Every structure is written in structure tokens, then in C-alpha cells.
Amino acid sequence: MYFISFGGFEALTEWLPTYWTNYLSLGIAMAGFMTGVVYSLITALMRVPGGWFSDKWSGERVAIISYIILVIGSIIMMLSHNFALSTVGTIVMAIGMGIANAAVFKLVPKYVPEAVGGATGWVGGGLGSAGGLLIPPAMATFVAIYGHVGYALGFMIYTVFGSLSIIFAIILYWHEHKHK
């Protein structure tokens, strides 16, 4: 789950400047603004309410909702061919990712209470970093295969991994409520 939320966040901070300049022909300064302020800042700020939501309603529930939001944003990005729709998709993805980041860290001590530090290292340093490392070349492969439209189609990665995260969060939710 953290592979696509935090790793996906890292990946898009690398990928979005290329997306904005090459796919939508924005200037470098505007591409930087869209990536740094519109995407990265919103994602980072959404971690705070994401933590509050997770404390109030459980990490599993918040994870399900946040990954649904992430998938909706990725579908918008896949369908977008203009600045306005891409801006909406970017904001929706940022909201989903930020909240998902917090939800995952609510789950770690719950499911691995005997090794929170080690599990946090695996989740944050391992899986999160792996997403940041592997997703940008995977998105570039879409461009290499499909050409210009590959910039939009590459967001399919977020749709697939976000959907898998929804399934996993539902399993955790079901498992938690089955034993109550």
C-alpha cells in the first residue's frame, strides 16, 4: 500500500515536471509550480487530516477511502488531454495519496506491534522508496511504447496499484471486524 501512496508520491515529484512540459507544453517555471505547490504541498498537507481521520475512523476505513480517491485521480489523469482536467486529476491524486500515507502508518503498529520500528523501516524506507525508484521508469515505458499519449496512459500504474491497495485494505478491514 505504501509502495503506491508514498512511493507514488516520490515518483510523481520526479515525473510531473516531464508530464507538464512534454505532454501539456507548460513552461518549466509553471511545471515546477504545478509539481511543487499544487501537487507536493497538497499531498504533504493532507497527511495531517489523514492521521486525524485514521485515529477517528480506523486506518483500514481511511485507507479504503483514500485509495479510492487516488484511483479516481489516476483515471482523470489517464483521460486528460488538457491543463484544467490534469490540474483536477493532480489535486485529487494528491488528496488521496496524502491521506493514504497517514492511514498506512496508523496500520503499522496495529499489525506489527512487536516490531514497529523495523516494520516502519520496511514500509517507509523499503517499500516507499521502491515506488519512488520504480514507477518513473515504468511510466516512461508507456511513453516509449505509446508515444505522446503514453504520458496519460502511464497513470494506469496508479490505477492498478491503487486498486490492489483498496482490495488489501478491504481484506484488513474484514479481518479486523471478523474478530470482534
Salt bridges, closest charged atoms under 4 A:
ASP55 OD1 - LYS106 NZ 3.08
GLU60 OE2 - LYS110 NZ 2.79
GLU176 OE1 - LYS110 NZ 3.54
GLU176 OE2 - LYS180 NZ 3.82
